[in-house]
């Protein structure tokens, strides 16, 4: 199995300006992400950015990068352009690793890529892990996913799914034999041909309501395989407080 890791990175961020260049232990955050991704089985790790400054800083640390347009509405659009720049074939696999995940587990990257490689019926793959606390199930910032018998996504939502009629307001998995709900992990593998097609697909109404881009794929009939991991993902950096915590972990 061969795959490429692409890391989208743009400087515009409302909560943490210039986030990809934020220093973590002497290196920009996007470089830390690329270094973690390089510990996976990826054949290539490439940063896709709209910033010449990010390009320059990646070069300082020997990280490959490509300069993409600044007007992309989403990370998927940016990755689609990067696939063209890199000349990747339609049947190639790419894994989208977010540029604010400096503690991403390399084994999880491999698992998501391996799963898509084994599922010819799916256009994408992603990951999820069991939710332990009721507060996470009820938190709209924690995206949930429900699966079918083959661990293919049925739906993603910010709402508590599945909705437990007989256990309303309870952590039913702690008092019954029912399986735990699943938290979605924002790590994706794509077939390049689908990734090129995706930005041109009309937005789904449920995508607009939930603000979850992956729902567009489901709405248009594409299938998403889901790898279940027992380990919660590493710290993502969205706020100044997250950055402080990441710096402590690296030190």
Secondary structure, 3 states (H helix, E strand, C coil): CCEEEEEEECCCCCCCCCHHHCEECCEEHHHHHHHHHCCCCCCEEEEEECCHHHHHHHHHCCCEEEECCCCCCCHHHHHHHHHHHHCCCCCCEEEECCCCCCCCCHHHHHHHHHHHHHCCCCCEEEEEEECCCHHHHHCCCCCEEEECCCCEEEEEECCCCCCCHHHCCCCHHHCCCCCCCEEEEEEEEEEHHHHHHHCCCCCCHHHHHHCCCHHHHHHCCCCEEEEEECCCCCCCCCCHHHHHHHHHHHC
